[in-house]
Amino acid sequence: MHAVLLAASDSLGQSERLLPVRGVDWLIIAIYFVVVLAIGFYLKRFTATGEDFFLAGRKMTAWIAGLSFISANLSSLETMGWSAMAYQYGMLAAHAYLIGAIPAILFLAIVMMPFYYICRTHSVPGYLKLRYGEGARLLAGISFAFMTVLVSGASMFAMAKVLKLLLGWDIHSSIWVASLTVAIYVALGGLISAVFNEVLQFFLIWFGSLLIPILGLIHAGGWRGMLEKINQNVGTIHPNLQQADFTSLWRNLGSFDANPMGIDWFGMVFGLGLAVSFGYWCTDFLQVQRVIVAKSLRSAQNGTVIGAVLKMCVPLIVTIPGLLGLAVLTNPDGSLMVLVPQNDPRAEITHRTFNDVLPLLMGQYLGPGLLGLGVTAMIAGFMSGMAGNVSAFATVWTYDVYRPLLNRNASDQHYVKMGRWCAIVGVLASIGTAYTLFWFGNILAFLQVLVFFFIVPLFGVVILGMLWKRATPAAGFWGFLVAILFSVGMWIFVHTFPDGYRPQPQIIIRQSEIKEDGRLLRVEPAIVRLQHQKDSRGQEKLTRIVVEQGKVHTTNVPIAGDSQDVFFLSGRWILQKAAELPAHVRQQGAEKSADLRVLAPRVIEAGTQHETRFGVDGVPVVLQPGVQVEATEIVNYFNPAVFNPAHVRYVARSEKAQEMAVNMYSAFWTLCVCVIVTVVVSLFTRPKPESELKNLVMGLTPLPDEGPCPWYERPILWAAVVAAVLVAINILFW
Amino acid sequence: MESEHQVPIWFFIGCVLLVYGLIVSATGVYLWIVPPPEEARVKLYEYHADVWWGIAMILFGGLYCVRFWPRGNSSYQSAPQRREQA
């Protein structure tokens, strides 16, 4: 096994700031904050009643409904996250905007919207109340309120981290300034305010982001040039995926190892295209709320179809930048920049992460002014995501938890006041969640899949309720509950390691702190000597690292103690005699040895004053006497950040399945369980009488007459056009 | 959403884009006249994207400002909106 130099990345400079924001950029950011607050104050006068505050007066036109529908989903977590996915999975990431969204949005527009709209529900849990009764509504309402607060907190935490990384902003200031701004404008203007800001954010995101793919494609030599560069670079960037095809939508889905996601066409179609997509777009109230408040059924349907068109355009500003990251993202010296996953030990030490691909491209192409616009778009996206969650939380809490459980007969004014307080309490709860994540960062890994736990079962129950009048109230409750528990159980199963999981052996070299009686006396820099040798091709190769001074943190590396033949995996001590760490370590219970990973985020080369940093696999390390050692042994029996391949193959049909593939298959099985349980329980329990199902179920819901409709305003026509374009795109990029 | 007395959202958007366009294009023109040092330049600096992108924003924002200028009861509404209302 050869030692592999993990390309110390020059992108990590001395300062933590990634983007050089200047005065003009600050001006653009400041204007944005002033505008959103001014809009909130202006709109307060239009929110006198509950319908105004929670449902924007049910006056939205199709265009505003469509823009708001798609903007609520276009948060910065989405744009940065899916650019990172495109960097990680290549063109397959675009499926999230094609088969993973469009069929479901069109289904919502044409099939489901009449039921939501005609029953005049204020929320998706509200529909469950009408269709199944109080049990299903409370389960959905409480789980949704809980989920929105958590997701909003996660969004806030992510924003603070990103602003710290990009701009060097203090995390606490970012959280409080952004949160208070959101709290003020949502508490003042309710859903109208959230929708106004979402529409504004939509334009800011496009104007702030569209230049990146335009300039990137010019830089790469056009579309073909980009694909050629990706094929050249991908072996270096993703060395474990040499055989995978990064530039196809469907051609590489014939087998699990022909694509970087470790998925096949069945998982993509039925996992993403059916379960995840229909669950998210048809029943996530945050989305659905934006269109069910349109001024007419036709506006709601057309608004949703407009949303589908806009959704198909999003890959331009999300997927293409991720692909450009594989093609043209370079270090300042012109060499190819390699990004790593967030859970990679090198992340933020020697390498930037996948999540940084969009900000890095911004820094590469956008100068003063444009950069401020890009950063403003990012902040707007975060705040708008928060506002969407908070306004949805206020509606669901007030109408689906507070009113049925705590105060049934209060006045409309009372509920509006409750909604305003909910906005503030929701933001404060989100701040609490953000701080929880700050201290327990790995919880973030749980939140990524939290949405799947609830929305997929919710879709199963709602769609059966709409299409099958035999579905009973008991079945709605039990189908929902059992599917949630099944989904959580499956997630625990794939992250469980009965024999224990040991992370790769690793050593991090850092400066040492000399203390006496707990007082810091001085800090000594880490000093290393790097020994090289020429290989058969005449290239210099790192063969040994000698740590002469400093402190080393080791994980799962046995280190010889001062007495012979005694090795320690954990403890703290100062070496009295030199210790040698092998290049490859055989871990307990493992069939083969693993490379020792060495990370040096900031060290000085012996004999020079030259500060350097590097990451390397499979090179022996010698620790000289006097070096401080802090050794840790880690064995996990449950780790939410790592999959157990032996368990994954039962869920995702392949041991090679990556996170995305596991999520898609999990969603599919959850939907199957939900449908089976709901149907079986329905067969053994008593359905509601038909008189109570009027306007709720297919066959018992007459469509209202909205007057004559010219052909060009018919939702079904435009839905068919969008479906045809979707097919054409898939064939074009097959 | 756009009741009789409410300024249309499109007008707000037009104003924001117009102001941002002015700032971006003015910065771009300044950097064209006073170029930053070579090492401080972004990639493809020679295309002066900030100038033409800023102008595009001014045109788009200006169009929205004029088209949706709040003039009273329903005169600011677009034709399709008026048809929809009728």
Interface residues (C-beta under 8 A of the other chain):
Chain A: V24 L27 I28 I31 Y32 V35 I39 Y42 F46 A56 G57 K59 M60 T61 A62 I64 I192 V195 F196 V199 L200 F203 L204 F207 L211 I214 L215 I218 H219 K295 S296 S299 G363 Q364 Y365 L366 G367 P368 G369 L370 G372 L373
Chain B: M1 E2 S3 Q6 V7 I9 F12 I13 V16 L17 V19 Y20 I23 V24 A26 T27 G28 L31 P36 R41 V42 K43 L44 Y45 Y47 A49 D50 W53 G54 M57 Q81 E84
